[in-house]
């Protein structure tokens, strides 16, 4: 058997394995609707948690890790993004608003 075929068979086996693992959780709970209804509250918390996990390290650690060095422009842009996120149900608009605020502040300061 060639290396290429072995690699494709490995991809197929891993994909099938992950599919069966996910399917087993649905089958153990009876139906997908019951599982989704029970976990709906937790699933609503995922987008803000993921956004915070991506953004906070970039705000706090702006330079090499000698100390916590917060850039005031980045902090202000993060606050603007938080305010936009409070009223928006999308992840796109807070990111765009925060980046636009950061670019405008850096352009004004020179």
Secondary structure as GFF3:
##gff-version 3
##sequence-region A 1 110
A	DSSP	alpha_helix	3	29	.	.	.	ID=ss1
A	DSSP	alpha_helix	32	44	.	.	.	ID=ss2
A	DSSP	alpha_helix	46	60	.	.	.	ID=ss3
A	DSSP	alpha_helix	72	87	.	.	.	ID=ss4
A	DSSP	alpha_helix	91	109	.	.	.	ID=ss5
###
